[in-house]
Amino acid sequence: MTTYMDYTISSKPIRIIDRTTDKSKLNIKSLAMISVGHLPNRKLYRRTASFQHYALVYIAGGSGTYRINNGEQMKVGKGSFFFFFPGAVFDYGPAHNETWDEFYFTVEGSRLQEWLDTWLTELDKVHQIGTDDAQQSKIDRIFMLMESGDPANLDRAALLLESFLYELVLSSQPRLREPSADPMTKLLDDISASIHHPFDAAEVCERHHISLSTLRRMIHKATGYSLNEYVHRLKISEAKNMLLNTHQSVKETAVSLGFKDVFYFSRLFKKYVGVSPQHFRTDV
């Protein structure tokens, strides 16, 4: 990873991670990460910029504008994303005397054409979806995987980016969100999105206007598990991903999933996985 200061771009350190591993060592040839970057407090506005590769740009904070080929100037806000691609000219960046918090992901590979032919069909617009902890968690994991330089982790980073982008696209298209109007789907999505916080059943009930007994009954009917066991299984499943794909300690993993007691977390992990978190990380 390269971290450096460039006051023409930002008043804060910039993080750039370029792929240093030879592409021939990757197992997944159809989709590969080239680089990722984080430009916090970006103040630079670029004009007539062109790019050789496709890139996803996600704005976690701030606002500005984005324009393609001198066309319509589109507003960019917190929780929005847009794309760069070959064969076009872009003007983009925060407004005068303003900044934005930018993450970018540059990719290559034949798999991109499949995206463009099927679900990634609106490259020429700004998509607004909002922000949440689950999105930031995936971004952090992609950066950590890229930073490792390990070929298998670079493959994981590419697949995680594909999943991340797919969810962003689904979230930006109302017609594809219609199934979530189902109360059960909305409830399960809500619980899944909050696994990085201590679980509060009362808050879930309040958001969905149901009683605690109704919440327990709905979860058991949908999953076959009790409410507590379902939440624990979600958290432990995410813990397995974090232990394999990040450098966080067991304690840091526990805290990031809302556990105040690392020993309780370790007991739950062994209950559902069969081994302790430490052994799982070293044995897999």
Disulfide bonds with the S-S distance in Angstrom:
none
